[in-house]
Amino acid sequence: MSVPTAKEFLKEKGHHLTTADMIEFTKMHVQEALKAEQQRIRIKSKGFVDTTEEEKEILNVYPLSNIK
């Protein structure tokens, strides 16, 4: 998934952002950051450690419901 930059998102939404739009944008970036950390853990372990549980925990470390 390619996450839009703030400029791209603003252009896509027609320069009229609502609170819902801002929440959507923030959630996209938080999810991508968590996925990137999950991937980093996978690469770092290179199969030497079972990281399945840790990977799952990473995706839940910051609940998207906190973004309001």
Backbone as CSV, one residue per row, in Angstrom:
resi,resn,N_x,N_y,N_z,CA_x,CA_y,CA_z,C_x,C_y,C_z
1,MET,0.842,-1.181,0.000,0.000,0.000,0.000,0.880,1.235,0.000
2,SER,0.595,2.114,-0.881,1.319,3.372,-0.935,0.531,4.420,-0.147
3,VAL,1.147,4.940,0.889,0.474,5.921,1.733,0.709,7.310,1.149
4,PRO,-0.363,8.067,0.929,-0.197,9.390,0.340,0.486,10.364,1.304
5,THR,1.206,11.293,0.732,1.772,12.380,1.542,0.634,13.314,1.919
6,ALA,0.907,14.234,2.824,-0.119,15.204,3.220,-0.582,16.016,2.010
7,LYS,0.356,16.416,1.165,-0.002,17.192,-0.027,-0.879,16.385,-0.972
8,GLU,-0.529,15.110,-1.180,-1.311,14.256,-2.067,-2.720,14.029,-1.512
9,PHE,-2.797,13.807,-0.206,-4.086,13.563,0.433,-4.973,14.800,0.326
10,LEU,-4.394,15.954,0.554,-5.137,17.206,0.459,-5.651,17.431,-0.956
11,LYS,-4.807,17.157,-1.934,-5.209,17.303,-3.337,-6.338,16.326,-3.677
12,GLU,-6.217,15.088,-3.193,-7.234,14.056,-3.448,-8.584,14.448,-2.844
13,LYS,-8.550,15.059,-1.669,-9.788,15.427,-0.971,-10.348,16.770,-1.424
14,GLY,-9.651,17.437,-2.313,-10.151,18.694,-2.849,-9.965,19.885,-1.939
15,HIS,-8.973,19.859,-1.104,-8.619,20.980,-0.229,-9.687,21.308,0.811
16,HIS,-10.662,20.440,0.988,-11.697,20.654,1.993,-11.694,19.458,2.942
17,LEU,-10.792,19.496,3.904,-10.650,18.372,4.819,-11.622,18.480,5.986
18,THR,-12.171,17.335,6.326,-13.019,17.241,7.506,-12.229,16.544,8.604
19,THR,-12.791,16.520,9.776,-12.160,15.792,10.872,-12.017,14.320,10.497
20,ALA,-13.028,13.761,9.860,-12.978,12.355,9.431,-11.826,12.126,8.456
21,ASP,-11.581,13.079,7.568,-10.464,12.965,6.621,-9.127,12.947,7.365
22,MET,-8.987,13.803,8.357,-7.745,13.868,9.122,-7.517,12.571,9.901
23,ILE,-8.585,12.017,10.452,-8.484,10.750,11.176,-8.082,9.637,10.220
24,GLU,-8.693,9.608,9.043,-8.354,8.604,8.028,-6.871,8.678,7.657
25,PHE,-6.380,9.892,7.412,-4.980,10.108,7.042,-4.045,9.624,8.149
26,THR,-4.369,9.983,9.374,-3.534,9.601,10.511,-3.502,8.088,10.692
27,LYS,-4.662,7.449,10.595,-4.718,5.992,10.747,-3.895,5.289,9.679
28,MET,-3.953,5.788,8.449,-3.155,5.183,7.374,-1.677,5.204,7.722
29,HIS,-1.204,6.340,8.223,0.218,6.475,8.523,0.628,5.658,9.746
30,VAL,-0.226,5.601,10.751,0.080,4.790,11.934,0.155,3.318,11.541
31,GLN,-0.813,2.844,10.749,-0.801,1.451,10.316,0.462,1.123,9.524
32,GLU,0.859,2.007,8.646,2.066,1.763,7.848,3.312,1.758,8.714
33,ALA,3.372,2.632,9.710,4.524,2.661,10.614,4.616,1.353,11.406
34,LEU,3.475,0.859,11.869,3.464,-0.395,12.616,3.847,-1.570,11.725
35,LYS,3.368,-1.573,10.490,3.732,-2.638,9.550,5.227,-2.598,9.224
36,ALA,5.779,-1.402,9.113,7.215,-1.266,8.828,8.034,-1.829,9.983
37,GLU,7.608,-1.575,11.210,8.316,-2.113,12.380,8.181,-3.629,12.418
38,GLN,7.023,-4.134,12.069,6.813,-5.576,12.007,7.775,-6.215,10.996
39,GLN,7.909,-5.591,9.858,8.819,-6.095,8.821,10.272,-6.021,9.289
40,ARG,10.614,-4.964,9.998,11.979,-4.806,10.517,12.312,-5.946,11.472
41,ILE,11.368,-6.300,12.329,11.565,-7.406,13.275,11.783,-8.704,12.506
42,ARG,10.981,-8.917,11.457,11.092,-10.129,10.642,12.478,-10.235,10.019
43,ILE,12.951,-9.144,9.462,14.259,-9.123,8.801,15.383,-9.313,9.830
44,LYS,15.254,-8.644,10.967,16.280,-8.712,12.003,16.425,-10.132,12.553
45,SER,15.312,-10.830,12.713,15.370,-12.169,13.294,15.879,-13.210,12.304
46,LYS,15.625,-13.019,11.031,16.067,-13.927,9.961,15.848,-15.399,10.307
47,GLY,14.720,-15.676,10.938,14.377,-17.060,11.214,15.014,-17.659,12.449
48,PHE,15.827,-16.900,13.168,16.481,-17.446,14.354,15.568,-17.441,15.577
49,VAL,14.560,-16.615,15.533,13.640,-16.494,16.659,12.221,-16.542,16.110
50,ASP,11.333,-17.204,16.827,9.932,-17.214,16.422,9.335,-15.876,16.840
51,THR,9.087,-15.035,15.858,8.605,-13.684,16.148,7.115,-13.527,15.889
52,THR,6.416,-14.622,15.664,5.001,-14.549,15.317,4.198,-13.761,16.346
53,GLU,4.344,-14.076,17.608,3.588,-13.370,18.652,4.023,-11.914,18.749
54,GLU,5.310,-11.681,18.666,5.815,-10.310,18.736,5.290,-9.479,17.565
55,GLU,5.243,-10.077,16.391,4.721,-9.376,15.217,3.263,-8.988,15.416
56,LYS,2.479,-9.894,15.961,1.066,-9.593,16.217,0.927,-8.465,17.231
57,GLU,1.752,-8.510,18.264,1.705,-7.482,19.301,2.064,-6.106,18.745
58,ILE,2.992,-6.056,17.833,3.412,-4.782,17.250,2.231,-4.085,16.584
59,LEU,1.412,-4.837,15.856,0.280,-4.237,15.154,-0.772,-3.678,16.110
60,ASN,-0.725,-4.118,17.361,-1.710,-3.653,18.346,-1.115,-2.726,19.389
61,VAL,0.130,-2.338,19.220,0.802,-1.515,20.223,0.162,-0.128,20.373
62,TYR,-0.402,0.387,19.309,-1.096,1.667,19.384,-2.474,1.494,18.762
63,PRO,-3.502,1.412,19.585,-4.848,1.186,19.069,-5.320,2.343,18.186
64,LEU,-5.832,1.986,17.011,-6.332,3.018,16.105,-7.531,3.752,16.701
65,SER,-8.188,3.140,17.663,-9.325,3.807,18.322,-8.874,5.034,19.129
66,ASN,-7.569,5.141,19.383,-7.041,6.334,20.079,-6.991,7.553,19.156
67,ILE,-7.123,7.323,17.882,-7.068,8.433,16.914,-8.486,8.929,16.724
68,LYS,-8.756,10.089,17.257,-10.127,10.642,17.229,-10.114,12.072,16.734
